[in-house]
Amino acid sequence: MSAVKLMSNQYGKAENRVVRVYRDAARHELRDLNVSSQLHGDFQAAHTEGDNAHVVPTDTQKNTVFAKAKEEGIRSPEQFLLTLADHFTSSFGWVTGGRWSAEEYGWSRIDGHDHSFYRSEPEVRTAALLRDGAASELVSGFYGLTVLKTTESGFVGYPKDAYTTLPETEDRILATDISTRWRLSTTDVDFDAVYRKVRGIILSTFTDHYSKALQHTLYQMGENVIDAVDEIDEIRFSCPNKHHFASDLSPFGLENPNEVFHAADRPYGLIEASIAREGAAERPDVWAGVAGFC
Ligand SMILES: O=c1[nH]c(=O)c2[nH]c(=O)[nH]c2[nH]1
């Protein structure tokens, strides 16, 4: 009699780099994804007996990603993940769900050209689908959108102790790499439209207020997104405070009224926050499948 038992498990093929080109017309379209597939279900015997009768090979999961890109197309990362989940759960009775995720890289036309593109979007778009039986939970987001404002940011009013050296300021650079994910309350939305709207709100919020701290700015970003998008119940941010320190040029007899900075790469403040719609159900189970804070 063994003293151990199998607990949670999942398996699949990670990081399938699939590029779908639509070339039915002279003006081509493309979607460029990195897709991971993880199955949940009855894989007990595979672990305890070495019986692979239920083990849909990770190689087959990889092939399915590419075949579905052809058969169903890629209309959005989220839609593609739903297609994969439907396929695996309907094809294999013991597959009760899974976790499918994707990153998307954004391309734009070179001078409006029909079939030549350049990597235009600085950020990587993300999507994660958790399927459990009939329930689908979607978390969309992006990371790597770097923003900076040269003024309209300050940091004052914090506690001072024996170790405090930071001077208060009401005029500093605020810069960060935005990582964010938002939890959708439905799978019945235009995912690309929601993505563009959220991205736009986050950027306009960054510019449109005096930031009293990065915490203050993230909260306003979250508040504005949740106010504007009914289908989003919760949004998370993980953002480094990319410090820019005004250089001391006094040894050279020069003044420096916030014109020359040392852009320090580390250490950096790390500011993380989750903002949720008042009254919406909390879903720690959904976030548990997302690496890091968000
Ligand atoms: O926006 C900020 N938030 C902080 O928590 C913090 N701490 C710090 O030293 N500088 C800043 N800036």
The ligand as a Gaussian input file, in Angstrom:
#p B3LYP/6-31G(d) Opt

LIG

0 1
 O        5.270000      55.688000      -6.850000
 C        6.006000      55.314000      -5.910000
 N        5.535000      54.388000      -5.026000
 C        6.294000      53.939000      -3.986000
 O        5.844000      53.074000      -3.179000
 C        7.600000      54.428000      -3.871000
 N        8.617000      54.164000      -2.992000
 C        9.671000      54.918000      -3.404000
 O       10.819000      54.927000      -2.845000
 N        9.353000      55.659000      -4.499000
 C        8.069000      55.370000      -4.812000
 N        7.252000      55.788000      -5.816000

